[in-house]
Amino acid sequence: MLDEDLAVLYGVETRVLVLQVKRNIKRFPDGFMFQLSAQEFSDLKSQFVISSGGHGGRRNRPLVEIMRVFVELRRIAASYSAIEERLEELERETGAKLGHHDEQLKQIFRVPEGER
């Protein structure tokens, strides 16, 4: 995951993210990230047709976060799935016990589409 990808997730500019990382470098564990070599950056630019530094593109080699990001995203996704399953189970159990309040229960357990 490139620094610019992580910046999008956090809703900040890439330069702001990189600056904050540099200011707080001691807070990150070893192996948290690495910087592309000049050759890797050149290869990346040519592969994805990234503009040169003189024409509004990146001037610095990107930082790359490894594995921990994917592990954390997987953990978060799994927790949402577990919560969703538990809510469905509670809805079924409660609905079976209190069937005459069906419409009220549907409103309680309804999750807006944008929040799933």
DSSP file (Angstrom, degrees, kcal/mol; ACC not computed):
  #  RESIDUE AA STRUCTURE BP1 BP2  ACC     N-H-->O    O-->H-N    N-H-->O    O-->H-N    TCO  KAPPA ALPHA  PHI   PSI    X-CA   Y-CA   Z-CA
    1    1 A M              0   0    0      0, 0.0    64,-2.5     0, 0.0     2,-0.1   0.000 360.0 360.0 360.0 122.8    0.0    0.0    0.0
    2    2 A L  B >>  -A   64   0A   0     62,-0.2     4,-1.9     1,-0.1     3,-0.7  -0.402 360.0-110.7 -78.5 157.9    1.5    3.3   -1.1
    3    3 A D  H 3> S+     0   0    0     60,-1.9     4,-2.4     1,-0.3     5,-0.1   0.852 119.1  56.8 -56.2 -35.7    1.5    6.3    1.1
    4    4 A E  H 3> S+     0   0    0      2,-0.2     4,-1.6     1,-0.2    -1,-0.3   0.845 104.9  51.9 -67.8 -31.8   -1.0    8.0   -1.2
    5    5 A D  H <> S+     0   0    0     -3,-0.7     4,-1.8     2,-0.2    -2,-0.2   0.915 111.2  46.6 -66.9 -43.6   -3.4    5.1   -0.8
    6    6 A L  H  X S+     0   0    0     -4,-1.9     4,-2.0     1,-0.2    -2,-0.2   0.879 108.0  56.8 -66.4 -37.5   -3.2    5.4    3.0
    7    7 A A  H  X>S+     0   0    0     -4,-2.4     5,-2.4     1,-0.2     4,-1.0   0.893 105.2  51.9 -60.3 -39.7   -3.7    9.1    2.8
    8    8 A V  H ><5S+     0   0    0     -4,-1.6     3,-0.6     2,-0.2    -1,-0.2   0.924 107.6  52.1 -62.5 -43.8   -6.9    8.6    0.8
    9    9 A L  H 3<5S+     0   0    0     -4,-1.8    -1,-0.2     1,-0.2    -2,-0.2   0.880 115.1  41.6 -59.7 -38.0   -8.2    6.2    3.6
   10   10 A Y  H 3<5S-     0   0    0     -4,-2.0    -1,-0.2     2,-0.1    -2,-0.2   0.554 111.1-122.2 -86.9  -8.1   -7.4    8.8    6.2
   11   11 A G  T <<5S+     0   0    0     -4,-1.0     2,-0.3    -3,-0.6    -3,-0.2   0.842  71.6 115.3  72.8  33.5   -8.8   11.7    4.1
   12   12 A V  S   <S-     0   0    0     -5,-2.4    -1,-0.3    -6,-0.1     2,-0.1  -0.841  72.7 -91.0-127.5 166.1   -5.6   13.7    4.1
   13   13 A E     >  -     0   0    0     -2,-0.3     4,-2.1     1,-0.1     3,-0.3  -0.486  35.4-120.9 -73.7 149.7   -3.1   14.8    1.5
   14   14 A T  H  > S+     0   0    0      1,-0.2     4,-2.8     2,-0.2     5,-0.2   0.903 112.9  54.5 -57.9 -43.7   -0.2   12.5    0.9
   15   15 A R  H  > S+     0   0    0      1,-0.2     4,-2.1     2,-0.2    -1,-0.2   0.857 107.8  50.4 -62.0 -34.1    2.3   15.2    1.9
   16   16 A V  H  > S+     0   0    0     -3,-0.3     4,-2.3     2,-0.2    -1,-0.2   0.918 111.4  48.2 -68.5 -43.8    0.6   15.8    5.2
   17   17 A L  H  X S+     0   0    0     -4,-2.1     4,-2.3     2,-0.2    -2,-0.2   0.941 112.9  47.4 -60.3 -48.8    0.6   12.0    6.0
   18   18 A V  H  X S+     0   0    0     -4,-2.8     4,-2.6     1,-0.2    -1,-0.2   0.904 111.2  51.5 -61.8 -42.0    4.3   11.7    5.1
   19   19 A L  H  X S+     0   0    0     -4,-2.1     4,-2.2    -5,-0.2    -1,-0.2   0.914 110.3  48.6 -61.6 -43.0    5.2   14.8    7.2
   20   20 A Q  H  X S+     0   0    0     -4,-2.3     4,-1.4     2,-0.2    -1,-0.2   0.886 110.7  51.0 -65.6 -38.4    3.4   13.4   10.2
   21   21 A V  H  < S+     0   0    0     -4,-2.3     3,-0.3     1,-0.2    -2,-0.2   0.941 111.2  48.0 -62.8 -46.0    5.1   10.0    9.8
   22   22 A K  H >< S+     0   0    0     -4,-2.6     3,-0.9     1,-0.2    -2,-0.2   0.879 111.5  50.3 -63.3 -37.5    8.5   11.7    9.6
   23   23 A R  H 3< S+     0   0    0     -4,-2.2    -1,-0.2     1,-0.2    -2,-0.2   0.770 121.9  33.4 -69.8 -25.5    7.7   13.8   12.7
   24   24 A N  T >< S+     0   0    0     -4,-1.4     3,-2.2    -3,-0.3     4,-0.3  -0.048  74.8 134.6-120.3  30.7    6.6   10.7   14.7
   25   25 A I  G X   +     0   0    0     -3,-0.9     3,-1.3     1,-0.3    -1,-0.1   0.777  67.5  61.8 -56.5 -31.2    9.0    8.1   13.2
   26   26 A K  G 3  S+     0   0    0      1,-0.3    -1,-0.3    -3,-0.2    -2,-0.1   0.676  93.8  64.7 -71.0 -15.7    9.8    6.7   16.7
   27   27 A R  G <  S+     0   0    0     -3,-2.2    -1,-0.3    -6,-0.2    -2,-0.2   0.606  88.8  81.7 -81.7 -11.3    6.2    5.7   17.2
   28   28 A F  S <  S-     0   0    0     -3,-1.3     3,-0.1    -4,-0.3     5,-0.1  -0.796  81.2-123.2 -99.5 135.5    6.3    3.2   14.3
   29   29 A P    >   -     0   0    0      0, 0.0     3,-1.7     0, 0.0     4,-0.2  -0.289  39.3 -84.8 -70.8 158.7    7.7   -0.3   14.8
   30   30 A D  T 3  S+     0   0    0      1,-0.3     0, 0.0     2,-0.1     0, 0.0  -0.334 118.1  28.0 -57.5 143.3   10.5   -1.6   12.7
   31   31 A G  T 3  S+     0   0    0      2,-0.3    35,-0.3    -3,-0.1    -1,-0.3   0.490  84.0 119.2  81.8   2.2    9.2   -3.1    9.5
   32   32 A F  S <  S-     0   0    0     -3,-1.7    34,-1.2     1,-0.2     2,-0.3   0.865  83.9 -16.0 -67.9 -36.1    6.2   -0.8    9.5
   33   33 A M  E     -B   65   0A   0     -4,-0.2     2,-0.3    32,-0.2    -2,-0.3  -0.968  55.7-159.5-158.4 168.1    7.2    0.8    6.2
   34   34 A F  E     -B   64   0A   0     30,-1.9    30,-3.3    -2,-0.3     2,-0.4  -0.964  23.6-116.7-149.0 164.2   10.0    1.3    3.7
   35   35 A Q  E     -B   63   0A   0     -2,-0.3    28,-0.2    28,-0.2    26,-0.0  -0.876  33.5-111.1-106.7 137.6   10.8    3.7    1.0
   36   36 A L        -     0   0    0     26,-2.0    25,-0.1    -2,-0.4     2,-0.0  -0.306  34.1-114.8 -61.3 145.4   11.1    2.6   -2.6
   37   37 A S     >  -     0   0    0      1,-0.1     4,-2.6    24,-0.0     5,-0.2  -0.304  31.5-102.7 -71.8 166.7   14.5    2.8   -4.2
   38   38 A A  H  > S+     0   0    0      1,-0.2     4,-2.2     2,-0.2     5,-0.1   0.895 124.8  48.8 -59.0 -39.9   15.1    5.2   -7.0
   39   39 A Q  H  > S+     0   0    0      2,-0.2     4,-2.6     1,-0.2    -1,-0.2   0.909 110.5  49.7 -67.7 -42.0   14.9    2.3   -9.5
   40   40 A E  H  > S+     0   0    0      2,-0.2     4,-2.5     1,-0.2    -2,-0.2   0.904 111.8  49.3 -62.5 -40.8   11.7    1.0   -8.0
   41   41 A F  H  X S+     0   0    0     -4,-2.6     4,-2.5     2,-0.2    -1,-0.2   0.908 110.8  49.8 -65.0 -41.6   10.2    4.5   -8.2
   42   42 A S  H  X S+     0   0    0     -4,-2.2     4,-2.3    -5,-0.2    -2,-0.2   0.922 111.8  48.3 -61.5 -44.7   11.3    4.8  -11.8
   43   43 A D  H  X S+     0   0    0     -4,-2.6     4,-2.3     1,-0.2    -2,-0.2   0.900 111.2  50.7 -62.0 -41.4    9.8    1.5  -12.6
   44   44 A L  H  X S+     0   0    0     -4,-2.5     4,-2.3     2,-0.2     6,-0.2   0.916 109.7  50.2 -64.1 -43.6    6.5    2.4  -10.8
   45   45 A K  H  X>S+     0   0    0     -4,-2.5     5,-2.0     1,-0.2     4,-0.7   0.922 114.1  43.8 -61.5 -44.5    6.3    5.7  -12.7
   46   46 A S  H  <5S+     0   0    0     -4,-2.3    -1,-0.2     3,-0.2    -2,-0.2   0.855 113.3  51.9 -71.5 -32.7    6.8    4.0  -16.1
   47   47 A Q  H  <5S+     0   0    0     -4,-2.3    -2,-0.2     1,-0.2    -1,-0.2   0.896 123.0  28.3 -69.1 -40.3    4.4    1.2  -15.3
   48   48 A F  H  <5S-     0   0    0     -4,-2.3    -1,-0.2    -5,-0.2    -2,-0.2   0.261 106.8-117.8-107.6  10.8    1.5    3.4  -14.2
   49   49 A V  T  <5 +     0   0    0     -4,-0.7     2,-0.4     1,-0.2    -3,-0.2   0.918  45.8 178.1  53.4  50.8    2.4    6.4  -16.4
   50   50 A I      < -     0   0    0     -5,-2.0    -1,-0.2    -6,-0.2     7,-0.1  -0.681  32.2-110.5 -81.8 135.8    2.9    8.7  -13.4
   51   51 A S        -     0   0    0     -2,-0.4     7,-0.4     1,-0.1    -1,-0.1  -0.219  35.8 -98.5 -67.1 158.2    4.0   12.2  -14.5
   52   52 A S    > > -     0   0    0      5,-0.1     3,-1.9     1,-0.1     5,-1.6  -0.300  34.3-105.3 -73.1 161.4    7.5   13.4  -13.9
   53   53 A G  G > 5S+     0   0    0      1,-0.3     3,-0.8     3,-0.2    -1,-0.1   0.779 117.9  59.5 -58.4 -29.6    8.3   15.6  -10.9
   54   54 A G  G 3 5S+     0   0    0      1,-0.2    -1,-0.3     2,-0.1     5,-0.1   0.549 102.6  53.5 -78.0  -6.3    8.7   18.7  -13.2
   55   55 A H  G < 5S-     0   0    0     -3,-1.9    -1,-0.2     3,-0.1    -2,-0.1  -0.070 129.9 -78.4-121.5  33.6    5.1   18.4  -14.5
   56   56 A G  T < 5S+     0   0    0     -3,-0.8    -3,-0.2     1,-0.2    -2,-0.1   0.443  95.7 116.3  90.9  -0.6    3.0   18.3  -11.3
   57   57 A G  S   <S-     0   0    0     -5,-1.6    -1,-0.2     1,-0.2    -5,-0.1  -0.062  76.5 -51.7 -86.7-167.0    3.7   14.7  -10.4
   58   58 A R        -     0   0    0     -7,-0.4    -1,-0.2     1,-0.1    -3,-0.1  -0.385  40.1-172.7 -66.7 141.8    5.4   13.2   -7.3
   59   59 A R        +     0   0    0     -3,-0.1     2,-0.3    -6,-0.1    -1,-0.1   0.608  67.6  56.5-106.4 -20.1    8.8   14.5   -6.6
   60   60 A N  S    S-     0   0    0     -7,-0.0    -1,-0.0   -19,-0.0    -2,-0.0  -0.831  91.0-102.1-115.9 150.8    9.7   12.1   -3.8
   61   61 A R        -     0   0    0     -2,-0.3   -23,-0.1   -25,-0.1    -2,-0.1  -0.488  48.3-112.0 -67.0 137.0    9.8    8.3   -3.7
   62   62 A P        -     0   0    0      0, 0.0   -26,-2.0     0, 0.0     2,-0.3  -0.312  19.0-123.5 -72.6 154.0    6.7    7.0   -1.9
   63   63 A L  E     - B   0  35A   0    -28,-0.2   -60,-1.9   -30,-0.0     2,-0.5  -0.712  25.4-149.1 -88.2 147.6    6.7    5.2    1.4
   64   64 A V  E     -AB   2  34A   0    -30,-3.3   -30,-1.9    -2,-0.3     2,-0.4  -0.980   3.6-153.4-125.6 126.2    5.2    1.8    1.4
   65   65 A E  E     - B   0  33A   0    -64,-2.5     2,-0.3    -2,-0.5   -32,-0.2  -0.789  20.3-156.9 -94.9 141.2    3.4    0.2    4.3
   66   66 A I    >   -     0   0    0    -34,-1.2     2,-2.4    -2,-0.4     3,-0.9  -0.725  45.8 -31.7-119.0 167.9    3.4   -3.6    4.4
   67   67 A M  T 3> S+     0   0    0      1,-0.3     4,-2.6    -2,-0.3     5,-0.2   0.105 114.5  74.4  22.7 -47.9    1.4   -6.4    5.8
   68   68 A R  H 3> S+     0   0    0     -2,-2.4     4,-2.6     1,-0.2    -1,-0.3   0.864  94.6  53.8 -57.7 -35.9    0.2   -4.7    9.0
   69   69 A V  H <> S+     0   0    0     -3,-0.9     4,-2.6     2,-0.2    -1,-0.2   0.942 111.3  44.5 -62.0 -47.4   -2.3   -2.7    7.0
   70   70 A F  H  > S+     0   0    0      2,-0.2     4,-2.3     1,-0.2    -2,-0.2   0.880 112.7  51.6 -66.9 -37.9   -3.8   -5.8    5.4
   71   71 A V  H  X S+     0   0    0     -4,-2.6     4,-2.2     2,-0.2    -1,-0.2   0.928 112.2  46.5 -63.1 -44.7   -3.9   -7.6    8.7
   72   72 A E  H  X S+     0   0    0     -4,-2.6     4,-2.6    -5,-0.2    -2,-0.2   0.911 111.9  50.1 -66.2 -42.5   -5.7   -4.7   10.3
   73   73 A L  H  X S+     0   0    0     -4,-2.6     4,-2.5     1,-0.2    -1,-0.2   0.896 111.1  49.5 -62.6 -39.3   -8.2   -4.4    7.5
   74   74 A R  H  X S+     0   0    0     -4,-2.3     4,-2.4     2,-0.2    -1,-0.2   0.904 110.8  50.4 -65.2 -40.7   -8.9   -8.1    7.6
   75   75 A R  H  X S+     0   0    0     -4,-2.2     4,-2.0     2,-0.2    -2,-0.2   0.920 111.9  47.2 -63.1 -44.0   -9.4   -7.9   11.4
   76   76 A I  H  X S+     0   0    0     -4,-2.6     4,-2.0     2,-0.2    -2,-0.2   0.926 112.2  49.6 -64.0 -45.3  -11.8   -4.9   11.0
   77   77 A A  H  X S+     0   0    0     -4,-2.5     4,-2.0     1,-0.2    -1,-0.2   0.902 110.7  50.5 -61.0 -41.5  -13.8   -6.7    8.2
   78   78 A A  H  X S+     0   0    0     -4,-2.4     4,-2.4     1,-0.2    -1,-0.2   0.881 107.9  52.8 -64.9 -37.6  -14.1   -9.8   10.3
   79   79 A S  H  X S+     0   0    0     -4,-2.0     4,-2.3     1,-0.2    -1,-0.2   0.889 108.2  50.4 -67.8 -37.1  -15.4   -7.9   13.3
   80   80 A Y  H  X S+     0   0    0     -4,-2.0     4,-2.6     2,-0.2    -1,-0.2   0.906 110.9  49.5 -64.8 -40.2  -18.1   -6.3   11.2
   81   81 A S  H  X S+     0   0    0     -4,-2.0     4,-2.6     2,-0.2    -2,-0.2   0.917 111.2  49.0 -63.7 -42.9  -19.1   -9.7    9.9
   82   82 A A  H  X S+     0   0    0     -4,-2.4     4,-2.2     2,-0.2    -1,-0.2   0.901 112.2  48.3 -63.9 -40.9  -19.3  -11.1   13.4
   83   83 A I  H  X S+     0   0    0     -4,-2.3     4,-2.5     2,-0.2    -2,-0.2   0.920 111.6  49.9 -65.5 -43.3  -21.3   -8.1   14.6
   84   84 A E  H  X S+     0   0    0     -4,-2.6     4,-2.2     1,-0.2    -2,-0.2   0.919 111.3  48.7 -62.2 -44.2  -23.7   -8.4   11.7
   85   85 A E  H  X S+     0   0    0     -4,-2.6     4,-2.2     1,-0.2    -1,-0.2   0.907 111.7  49.7 -61.5 -42.4  -24.2  -12.2   12.3
   86   86 A R  H  X S+     0   0    0     -4,-2.2     4,-2.6     2,-0.2    -2,-0.2   0.897 109.7  50.9 -66.0 -40.3  -24.8  -11.6   16.0
   87   87 A L  H  X S+     0   0    0     -4,-2.5     4,-2.5     2,-0.2    -1,-0.2   0.910 110.0  49.6 -63.4 -41.8  -27.4   -8.9   15.3
   88   88 A E  H  X S+     0   0    0     -4,-2.2     4,-2.2     2,-0.2    -1,-0.2   0.904 111.2  50.0 -62.7 -40.4  -29.2  -11.2   12.9
   89   89 A E  H  X S+     0   0    0     -4,-2.2     4,-2.6     2,-0.2    -2,-0.2   0.926 111.6  47.6 -63.5 -45.1  -29.2  -13.9   15.5
   90   90 A L  H  X S+     0   0    0     -4,-2.6     4,-3.0     1,-0.2     5,-0.3   0.888 110.0  53.6 -63.6 -38.8  -30.6  -11.5   18.2
   91   91 A E  H  X S+     0   0    0     -4,-2.5     4,-2.7     2,-0.2    -1,-0.2   0.926 110.8  46.0 -61.7 -44.4  -33.3  -10.4   15.7
   92   92 A R  H  X S+     0   0    0     -4,-2.2     4,-2.2     2,-0.2    -2,-0.2   0.942 115.5  46.1 -63.4 -47.4  -34.4  -13.9   15.1
   93   93 A E  H  X S+     0   0    0     -4,-2.6     4,-1.6     1,-0.2    -2,-0.2   0.929 116.8  43.5 -62.0 -45.7  -34.4  -14.8   18.8
   94   94 A T  H  X S+     0   0    0     -4,-3.0     4,-2.7     1,-0.2    -1,-0.2   0.899 112.4  53.3 -68.2 -40.2  -36.2  -11.6   19.8
   95   95 A G  H  < S+     0   0    0     -4,-2.7    -1,-0.2    -5,-0.3    -2,-0.2   0.880 107.9  51.1 -62.1 -37.8  -38.7  -11.9   16.9
   96   96 A A  H  < S+     0   0    0     -4,-2.2     3,-0.4     1,-0.2    -1,-0.2   0.862 116.0  41.2 -67.0 -35.5  -39.6  -15.5   18.0
   97   97 A K  H  < S+     0   0    0     -4,-1.6    -2,-0.2     1,-0.2    -1,-0.2   0.827 127.6  30.0 -81.4 -32.9  -40.2  -14.4   21.5
   98   98 A L    ><  +     0   0    0     -4,-2.7     3,-2.2    -5,-0.1    -1,-0.2  -0.342  69.4 152.8-125.0  51.2  -42.0  -11.1   20.7
   99   99 A G  G >   +     0   0    0     -3,-0.4     3,-1.1     1,-0.3    -1,-0.1   0.752  67.2  64.5 -54.7 -30.4  -43.7  -11.8   17.4
  100  100 A H  G 3  S+     0   0    0      1,-0.3    -1,-0.3    -3,-0.1     3,-0.2   0.600  98.3  55.7 -75.5  -8.5  -46.6   -9.4   18.0
  101  101 A H  G <> S+     0   0    0     -3,-2.2     4,-2.3     1,-0.2    -1,-0.3  -0.087  71.0 132.8-106.8  32.0  -44.1   -6.4   18.0
  102  102 A D  H <>  +     0   0    0     -3,-1.1     4,-2.2     1,-0.2    -1,-0.2   0.880  68.0  46.3 -54.7 -49.4  -42.7   -7.4   14.5
  103  103 A E  H  > S+     0   0    0      1,-0.2     4,-1.7     2,-0.2    -1,-0.2   0.896 112.7  50.4 -66.1 -39.6  -42.8   -4.0   12.9
  104  104 A Q  H  > S+     0   0    0      1,-0.2     4,-1.8     2,-0.2    -1,-0.2   0.900 110.6  50.2 -63.7 -39.9  -41.2   -2.2   15.9
  105  105 A L  H  X S+     0   0    0     -4,-2.3     4,-2.4     1,-0.2    -2,-0.2   0.892 106.1  55.4 -66.2 -39.2  -38.4   -4.9   16.0
  106  106 A K  H  X S+     0   0    0     -4,-2.2     4,-0.9     1,-0.2    -1,-0.2   0.900 108.2  49.3 -60.4 -39.1  -37.7   -4.4   12.3
  107  107 A Q  H  < S+     0   0    0     -4,-1.7     3,-0.2     1,-0.2    -1,-0.2   0.882 110.4  50.6 -67.2 -37.5  -37.2   -0.7   12.9
  108  108 A I  H  < S+     0   0    0     -4,-1.8    -2,-0.2     1,-0.2    -1,-0.2   0.917 117.3  38.5 -65.2 -43.8  -34.8   -1.3   15.8
  109  109 A F  H  < S+     0   0    0     -4,-2.4     2,-0.2    -5,-0.1    -1,-0.2   0.488  87.3 117.0 -89.9  -3.1  -32.7   -3.8   13.8
  110  110 A R     <  -     0   0    0     -4,-0.9    -3,-0.0    -3,-0.2    -4,-0.0  -0.492  48.6-160.7 -69.9 130.2  -32.8   -1.9   10.5
  111  111 A V        -     0   0    0     -2,-0.2     5,-0.1     2,-0.0    -2,-0.1  -0.957  25.1-113.3-111.9 125.1  -29.3   -0.7    9.4
  112  112 A P    >   -     0   0    0      0, 0.0     3,-1.9     0, 0.0     4,-0.3  -0.279  27.5-118.5 -56.1 142.9  -29.2    2.1    6.8
  113  113 A E  G >  S+     0   0    0      1,-0.3     3,-1.3     2,-0.2    -2,-0.0   0.848 111.0  57.1 -53.9 -40.2  -27.7    0.9    3.5
  114  114 A G  G 3  S+     0   0    0      1,-0.2    -1,-0.3     2,-0.1    -3,-0.0   0.621 102.3  56.2 -70.2 -11.8  -24.7    3.3    3.6
  115  115 A E  G <         0   0    0     -3,-1.9    -1,-0.2     1,-0.2    -2,-0.2   0.377 360.0 360.0-102.5   4.0  -23.6    2.0    7.0
  116  116 A R    <         0   0    0     -3,-1.3    -1,-0.2    -4,-0.3    -2,-0.1   0.474 360.0 360.0 -81.1 360.0  -23.2   -1.7    6.1
